[in-house]
Amino acid sequence: MGTPETAREPCPDRILDDIGGAFGMGAVGGSLFHFLKGAYNSPGGSRFLGGSQAVRMNAPRVGGSFAVWGGLFSVFDCSMVYLRQKEDPWNSIIAGAATGGFLSMRQGLGASGRSALVGGVLLALIEGAGIMLNKAFSEQQNVPIMIEEPASAPASMGLPGGDSGQPVPDPSSPNSSSSSWFGGWFGGEKKKEEAGSGGIKTVILESFDAPPVPSFEFK
């Protein structure tokens, strides 16, 4: 996301762009304000007519005043860009102070200085708010996206080793005490199927001979 300085038009075209935008903003805002004011001050039954007449009389003047302020601001801003050879919020702050002082020059140095101070503080607040919004938006865009992994299949579905995927111990190994104990007592052949990673594995256990049965006959 670009900053307010880089998102604007280049300097020669910026002046006309700011003049047109300021005139449109002043005309729309002035039309709404003076329509409500004219309708409120008009007698009953002719409020819409009184509001429309107030818009026609005052909206162009308000739009022209905004256009003058926007044009002077852009001229001073482009001058600061040319003198300082860089784009930063200080250009807008200095341009706002210069515009306020220039427009109040006919009222004396005191009024011009106060207007310059007000213009500089106002532009500083606007630039500060813009920087804070840009930082907030950039932080939101840099937040990593967390993707939840699907739940593991339960052990009851016949997966070997449960969720961890550990292999099932081989009953034919010497460490398998339970299988050898049962095999020694009952004998026979046992087959156990277990699901391996590559498919079904069949393990054939060796047969064990049953112990001899003692005889109790008298000879």
Wavefront OBJ file of the C-alpha trace (Angstrom):
o trace
v 0.000 0.000 0.000
v 1.458 3.349 -1.020
v 1.895 6.281 1.262
v -0.152 9.480 0.739
v 2.853 11.071 -0.996
v 3.516 8.234 -3.449
v -0.188 7.655 -4.156
v -0.711 11.206 -5.467
v -0.174 12.476 -8.979
v 3.251 13.763 -10.021
v 3.904 17.363 -9.308
v 2.940 19.168 -12.525
v -0.378 17.322 -12.709
v -0.947 17.447 -8.971
v -1.964 21.099 -9.028
v -4.891 20.598 -11.419
v -5.900 17.403 -9.643
v -6.032 19.140 -6.253
v -7.893 22.141 -7.641
v -10.603 19.933 -9.156
v -10.896 17.731 -6.077
v -11.084 20.704 -3.716
v -13.725 22.428 -5.853
v -15.865 19.277 -5.973
v -15.587 18.721 -2.236
v -16.445 22.339 -1.474
v -19.357 22.381 -3.925
v -20.903 19.189 -2.570
v -20.409 20.090 1.074
v -21.526 23.684 0.539
v -24.628 22.544 -1.338
v -25.702 20.277 1.483
v -25.012 22.859 4.173
v -26.702 25.787 2.438
v -29.684 23.707 1.327
v -30.418 22.753 4.912
v -29.823 26.311 6.068
v -32.023 27.812 3.338
v -34.819 25.305 3.957
v -34.708 26.039 7.692
v -34.890 29.821 7.186
v -37.644 29.651 4.541
v -41.350 29.851 5.442
v -43.549 26.771 5.436
v -44.631 25.581 2.002
v -41.565 26.951 0.207
v -38.717 25.304 2.051
v -37.505 23.292 -0.923
v -37.515 26.391 -3.119
v -35.656 28.407 -0.482
v -33.061 25.642 -0.039
v -32.485 25.375 -3.787
v -32.044 29.121 -4.108
v -29.521 29.162 -1.258
v -27.545 26.400 -2.985
v -27.416 28.292 -6.269
v -26.212 31.440 -4.526
v -23.618 30.001 -2.147
v -22.401 26.599 -3.374
v -20.232 27.978 -6.239
v -18.617 30.464 -3.868
v -17.748 27.760 -1.339
v -16.399 25.500 -4.091
v -14.278 28.363 -5.456
v -12.831 29.069 -2.006
v -11.878 25.417 -1.608
v -10.370 25.392 -5.101
v -8.195 28.430 -4.277
v -6.976 26.800 -1.075
v -6.259 23.487 -2.853
v -4.439 25.207 -5.715
v -2.190 27.250 -3.423
v -1.477 24.199 -1.293
v -0.406 22.188 -4.351
v 1.789 25.029 -5.617
v 3.618 25.286 -2.296
v 3.842 21.507 -2.022
v 5.395 21.172 -5.469
v 7.780 24.009 -4.643
v 8.956 22.185 -1.522
v 9.381 18.977 -3.497
v 11.540 20.831 -6.020
v 13.631 22.549 -3.342
v 14.109 19.550 -1.037
v 14.225 16.903 -3.795
v 12.222 14.378 -1.781
v 8.688 13.449 -0.849
v 7.829 13.356 2.864
v 5.141 14.683 5.241
v 7.167 17.815 5.957
v 6.367 19.118 2.483
v 2.629 18.999 3.190
v 3.027 20.549 6.656
v 5.077 23.462 5.322
v 2.688 23.874 2.370
v -0.321 24.015 4.715
v 1.320 26.658 6.881
v 2.330 28.714 3.839
v -1.163 28.501 2.353
v -2.848 29.651 5.564
v -0.417 32.538 5.971
v -0.708 33.620 2.336
v -4.516 33.708 2.358
v -4.556 35.903 5.516
v -1.807 38.241 4.399
v -4.193 41.162 3.782
v -5.282 41.139 7.430
v -1.810 41.859 8.766
v 1.222 39.966 9.961
v -0.396 38.838 13.218
v -3.408 37.282 11.505
v -1.167 35.799 8.830
v 1.072 34.168 11.458
v -1.894 32.728 13.333
v -3.382 31.326 10.144
v -0.021 29.830 9.180
v 0.221 28.140 12.596
v -3.298 26.760 12.315
v -2.637 25.486 8.793
v 0.602 23.793 9.821
v -0.953 22.100 12.854
v -3.954 20.975 10.812
v -1.774 19.409 8.109
v 0.441 17.809 10.759
v -2.600 16.114 12.284
v -3.794 14.936 8.882
v -0.369 13.546 7.946
v 0.002 11.852 11.327
v -3.378 10.174 10.977
v -2.449 9.001 7.481
v 0.851 7.503 8.673
v -0.883 5.665 11.519
v -3.491 4.213 9.156
v -0.806 3.069 6.719
v 1.099 1.329 9.520
v -2.047 -0.378 10.774
v -2.942 -1.642 7.284
v 0.620 -2.842 6.617
v 0.673 -4.764 9.919
v -2.607 -6.450 9.048
v -1.250 -7.504 5.660
v 1.946 -8.916 7.202
v 0.116 -11.147 9.696
v 0.794 -14.821 8.760
v -2.224 -16.884 7.827
v -2.754 -19.813 10.178
v -4.060 -22.965 8.441
v -5.522 -25.627 10.688
v -4.377 -29.163 9.957
v -7.079 -31.816 9.534
v -7.687 -34.082 12.483
v -5.844 -37.418 12.498
v -7.767 -40.599 11.838
v -8.802 -42.425 15.031
v -7.039 -45.602 16.049
v -10.305 -47.571 15.719
v -10.098 -47.346 11.909
v -7.305 -49.917 11.901
v -4.306 -47.669 11.313
v -1.117 -49.182 12.684
v 0.500 -47.409 15.570
v -2.439 -45.090 16.277
v -2.123 -41.410 15.358
v 1.661 -41.323 15.597
v 2.114 -43.938 12.853
v 4.542 -46.063 14.898
v 4.941 -49.665 13.626
v 3.305 -52.538 15.483
v 5.911 -54.773 17.156
v 6.589 -58.061 15.404
v 5.253 -61.045 17.420
v 8.035 -63.296 16.078
v 10.770 -61.146 17.589
v 12.425 -62.385 20.802
v 11.309 -59.249 22.607
v 7.658 -60.186 22.186
v 6.999 -61.951 25.482
v 3.226 -62.219 25.247
v 3.165 -63.999 21.889
v 5.880 -66.509 22.866
v 4.138 -67.286 26.181
v 0.812 -68.081 24.501
v 2.579 -69.990 21.752
v 4.456 -72.193 24.212
v 1.301 -73.244 26.029
v -1.154 -73.714 23.256
v 1.089 -74.426 20.299
v -0.165 -74.542 16.767
v 0.308 -71.985 14.072
v -0.937 -68.452 14.311
v -1.336 -65.904 11.652
v -1.562 -62.261 12.401
v -2.281 -59.588 9.846
v -1.124 -56.130 10.482
v -1.353 -53.054 8.245
v 2.060 -51.761 7.334
v 2.945 -48.613 5.534
v 3.030 -50.347 2.145
v 0.082 -52.706 2.553
v -0.890 -55.878 4.519
v 1.914 -57.914 6.003
v 1.402 -61.531 7.049
v 3.608 -62.954 9.793
v 3.669 -66.740 10.285
v 4.716 -67.847 13.717
v 6.732 -71.029 14.141
v 4.900 -73.993 15.661
v 5.875 -75.078 19.142
v 5.634 -78.664 20.354
v 3.460 -79.230 23.369
v 5.212 -80.630 26.483
v 4.831 -84.448 27.059
v 1.945 -85.546 29.222
v 3.063 -87.722 32.197
v 1.516 -91.213 32.503
v 0.127 -92.483 35.827
v -0.408 -96.164 34.855
v 1.075 -98.954 37.108
v 3.112 -101.482 35.340
l 1 2 3 4 5 6 7 8 9 10 11 12 13 14 15 16 17 18 19 20 21 22 23 24 25 26 27 28 29 30 31 32 33 34 35 36 37 38 39 40 41 42 43 44 45 46 47 48 49 50 51 52 53 54 55 56 57 58 59 60 61 62 63 64 65 66 67 68 69 70 71 72 73 74 75 76 77 78 79 80 81 82 83 84 85 86 87 88 89 90 91 92 93 94 95 96 97 98 99 100 101 102 103 104 105 106 107 108 109 110 111 112 113 114 115 116 117 118 119 120 121 122 123 124 125 126 127 128 129 130 131 132 133 134 135 136 137 138 139 140 141 142 143 144 145 146 147 148 149 150 151 152 153 154 155 156 157 158 159 160 161 162 163 164 165 166 167 168 169 170 171 172 173 174 175 176 177 178 179 180 181 182 183 184 185 186 187 188 189 190 191 192 193 194 195 196 197 198 199 200 201 202 203 204 205 206 207 208 209 210 211 212 213 214 215 216 217 218 219
